[in-house]
């Protein structure tokens, strides 16, 4: 029997994917599990596997094209089977049973009337934040799935305004440099073709997701910032002593930071939390998201149960995850599930910065550079290794005193690193 090959939700937050390349030609014989294409999701390039035995009769989606989750991208059938009816058939009314279990579960939410309403995770979160019943929303996504724009349109209708009250201000027109002057992109496009002083680059899936996720954060979330200056001299001495023992004991400042943050979060569960709209979820386990820069954006692999791991184990895991992230080889399980995130730009010489919270988390720590600075110690001016940390806090969950107490504990751990093993 002919089988539809659809754009699968290969990550929990994926709403569309780009077909990077086909790995099987039309007419090729395939069996269940054969990798037939590579798909760029919002996080990584992942493999699309055949869900049936047969022949790849039709490659519907072209390489480089983008399609929403659930849309037909190909057909597997027997060599002589008529596939014309299937090519014209509408998308199925339920998620494909072959989709990964965690992803399929994320497609649906319980509706008040006992039915099941298909919706994306982002649509459900926006609906929850705005007090909107998804039963009243018409879906425009694949198979009637409710997506972000459906929720925004419903909120706009109910409030009789063009956009939700929490919508960000309209962005200024993009600009581009041409002939030494800055002009609106539209004018520049009219004046000359590509290569005439500018170039347009289509958005990748990861860049689309970064733009969407961070827009969700900086607008609706009431954020405040706390900065603390830490003495890192003893950390520097500890790292030097460890490296002198053996290369296997060599750790970075970032490794020490991960251990310190994990230890502090275990002591302050009120910061290790998620805002879920109608409730706050406090976690008993510490899973740290570690921001890693990749070619066209960033991704946040997760160090699970970081507070229960030793410094050297965290160092090994963080290096491995960072390498896999840059190679776009992370699995969905490796970049989802964080309870708190850190972002380190110290290696670039950045003294201090503020990071944007990754919802539904309620805080993120921005780590600056360690540098020698003169300070007053016991009445004398001395040079010490110093570092600035800035915590972005979601005021709906983290109050000023709560964030300050967490940072006080973190500074104590860094200035007395033996406390991390006490």
N, C-alpha and C positions, 0 to 999 in steps of 0.2 A: 504494500500500500504506500502511496506517495506520502512523503513527510515534509512539512514546511520547516525550513531552516530560518529561525528568527533571530533578531538582535536580542541576545540574552542580557539580563542584568548581571554583569560579571563583578559588580561591586555593590555594596549596600546603598550607596548614594547615586548610583548611575541612573540617568534618565534618558541618555542617548549615547551612542558610540560611533566611532569612525572606523570604517573597515580599512586597515592599513594595507593588507595584501591578502590575496587568495593563495592558499598553499596547495589546492587541488584544482586541476583543470576540469572544464566541463567534459563529461564522458568518463571521468576517472571513477574506478570502483572504490567504495569506502565501506568501512565497517564501524560499528559503534565504538566511539572513543578516538577515532582518527582525528587529528587536528586538521581542520580544513581551511581555517583563516586566522589571521591575527587582528584583534580588535583593540583600538585605543580607547580606554575608559577614562573617567575623570581622574584616575590615579595612576594607571600603569597600562602597558601593552600586554594583553592577555590572550590566551588561546581559545578559539571557538571550536568545540568538538562536535563531531557527527553524533546525532542521537538516534540514528537508524542505519541498517545495512542497505546497500543498494548502489546506485550510480548517481553522482552529482550531475543531474540533468540540466540545471540552470543556475547560473550565478546572476542573481537579480540586481544586487547592489554593486556598483562599480568601486574599484579600489580608490581610496581617498574620499569617498562619499560618507556622509553622516546619516544615521537613521535613529529614530526613537526606539526605546525598548519595546519589543513585541512586533516590530515591523518585519515583513518578509524580506530576507536577504538571499535566499537560495532555495532549491528544491532537490530532495533526494528521492529517487523512485527506481523502479525497475527499468531496464533499457527500453522496453516497448510500451510502457504505461502512458496513458494520456494525462498530461499534467496541466492542460489548459484550464479546466475548471478550478484547480487549486491556485493557479496564478491569479485568477480573478476573484478568489474567495476573500471575504473580510477577515480581519484578525480575529483570533479566538477570544471568547468572552472571559477566559480565566488564564492565569499564568501557565506557561508551558510546564508540564509535570517534570520535565528534565532540568528545569532551572535549579541551581543550588538551593538547598533547603533554607539556609538563613535568609537568602535573598527573596525566595518565594514568600516566606513568612512576612517579609517587610512590605509586600505589595498590598496587603489588606488590613483593614481595621474594622472593628465591630461597629455596626450601625444600630441605632436605637430601635429600628423596626424589625430586627432579627436578620436582615439581609447582610451581605458582605459588600462593602464599598471598596473598590480598588483605588488606591491612592499612593502617591510617592511619599517617602519619609519627610521630604521638605514640605510638601503640601499639608501633611498632618501636623507638623510642628507649627506652621504659620496659622493653620486653622485653630489650633489649641491656644496660641498666643492671642488671637483676636476673638476668642469665644465663639467661633463659627461651627455650626453643625454641618458635617460633611454630607449628611443626607440631603441637604438643600442645595448642594453644589452639583452642577452638570460637568462631567469630565470631557476634556477635549483631547486627551492623550490617547495612546494606542488602546483599542478595545474599550474606550470610554473611561480610561484611567484618569483620576483627578490629579492634576499637576499644579505647580506653583501659580501659573497665570490664571487658572480657574478660580483658585482661592482669592487671589487679588481682585479679579473681576467681580466676584460675589460681594466682597467687602465694599468695593467701590459702589456697587449698586445699592447696597443697604444703607450706605452713608450718604448717597447722592452726591458724591464727589468723584473726580476723575481717577483718584488713586487713594490707597489706604493712607490713614493719617500718619503712619510711621514711615511712609515712603521717603527715600532720600531725595534731596533736591536734584533737579535735572542737571546733568553734567554739561559743562561748557563744551561747545563744538571742538572736536579734536583739531590740533594744529600740526602743521608740517613746515619744514624749512625749505624754502625755494628761492634761489637767486639771492641768498643772503638775508631774506626777510621771512618773518613768520606770518603765515596766512591761514585762513580756515581751510580744512582739508578739502572741502567741496570745491572751493575756488582753485586750489592747487591742482585738483584732478582735472578741472575743466581747462586749465591752462596748459597742461602737458600730460604725457602718458607716463606709465611706470618707468623709472630710470631717469626721469627728468627732475631730479632733486628729491625724490621720495620713493618709498616702496610700501606696499600694503602686504601684511602678513596675516593670513587667516588664523583665527583663534584655534589653538589646540584644545582638546577636551579638558586637560588639566588647567589651562589658563581660564577657560570658561567657568570651571568649578571654583577656582580661587576667587574670581570676580564675584560670583554669586554668593559664596559662603561669607566672604568678608563684608559684602554689602549687607548681609543679614546681621552681622555683628555690630559694626560701627554705628549703624543707625538706631535700631531698636534697643540695644543693650545700654543701660545707664552705667557707663564705665568711669571709674576714677583710678588714679595712679599713685603708687607709693614707691619711693626710691630710698634705698639704703646703701651706705658705703661700707664695704667690708675690708678688713685687714687680711690679706691672703698670704702673708709672710710664712706662717706655719704650714700652710698647704704647700707652698713652694719648697720648703725644707723637707716635708714628708715625701713629696714626689721625687726629690733629688735622692733621698735616702733609699727609697724603694728601687729606683733605677740602678743604684749602685749595687744592689743585691744580685739582680739578674734581669735580662731584657724582658722576661715574662712578667716582671713586676712593674714595668713601665706603664704609667697611666697619664692621661691628659687632664688639664684643668676641667674640661667638659665632663670627663668621667667622674671626677670628684664632685662636680656640681650635681650630676644626676643622683649620686648616692646621697648627698646632703639634702636635696629637694625631696627625694623619696622618704628619707628618715623624718624630715619635718612634716610631710603630709601624713605620715602614719600617726604622728602626735597631734595633728590638727585636722581631723576628718571633716570639720566644718568648711574647709577649703577644698577638700577632695570630693567635689560634688558636681551634679548636673542640675540645671534649671529646666524643668519639663513643663512649664506653662501653668499647670494646675497643682504642681507639687515640686518638692525639692528632693532629689535622690542623693543621699550621703553614702559613699562607698567605704566598705571595710577593707578593700584591697586597693593597692596603689599601682595604677598603670600609667606610666609617663609617656606622653607623646613628645617625640624629639624632632623638631623641625629640621629638615634636610633640603638644601638647595639642589635642584636638578636643572637641566638645560633650559626648560621653558616654564619654570615656576618653583614650587616647593611641595614637599609631601612630608607627612608626619608619621613615620613608623613608631610602633609602640613597644616599650619595654614593660612587659607584664610582671606584676609582683616585684617591682623594682626594690621595694623596701626589704624584701627577704633575700636579696642577692648581695654577695660580697662585691667589693670594689673591682677586683680583677674580672669577675664574671660580667659585671655591667660593662666594663671596658671592651671585653671581647664581643659581647652582643651588640653594643652600640656601633662598633666598627663594621661588623658584618651587616647589620641592618642598613647602615648608611651606604655601604657599597652596593647592596641590592637595590636600594632606593634609586641611586644614580644610574644604575643599569636598567631601571624600570622592570625589575623582576620580583617585586614584592607581591605576595598574595593578599587577597582582601582581608584575611584574618590578621595580617601583620601590620595593617595601617588603620584598623578600626578598634574601638573599645577603650581609648584613652580616657582617663579621669582628670588629668591635668597636663598642661603642655609647657615646654620650655623652648626658647629660641635664643641661640647664641651667635652673636655677630662680633664677639671679642677678637676672634682670629683675623678679622678684617680691620682691626684697629679702631672699631667703633667704641667710644667711651661709654655712651649711654643711649638708650632708645626706648620707645614704647612699642609693645607688640599688640596685635589685635586678637581678642579672645576668639577661640574656636568653639562656637556653640555646639552642643548645650553645656560645655564646660563653663565654669564660673571664674576662672583665672588663668593667667599665663605669665610666665616669668621671662623677662628680657635680660640677657646676660651680656655685660660689656667686657671690655678688655682689662686684663690684669696689667698694671703698669706701675713703675716706681714713682712715688709722689712724696713730697715732704709733708710730714705731719708732726704735731706736738705730742711727745710721749714722755711722761714723767717730767714735764717742765722743760724738755729740750726738743729742739727741732731735729728730727731724724728722717731718713728715707725708708719708707716701707712699701711693700707690694700691696696695691689697693685695687679694688674692683667695685663698680657700681651695678646694682641690681634694681630693676624696676618691675613691679608687679602690676599688671592690669587686672582690676577687680570688677566683677558684676555686682553692682550695689543691691540688686534684688536678693542676693544671697549673702554676699560678703560685705560686712560693715567695716568702717575704718579701723576700729579697734581689733576686729578679727584678723584683717589683713596685716596690721602692724604686729600683732602677736606672732603670727606665722613667720614674718620676716625677722623678728627678733630671735626666734628659735633657729632659723636658718643661718643667721649671722653667727650665733653662738657655735653652731656646728662647724662653720667654716674657719672661725678664728681659733677653735680648739678641736681639730679634726679627730683626735683620739675619742671624742664623745660619740663619733659615729660607730665605733666598735665596742663602746662601753655597754 
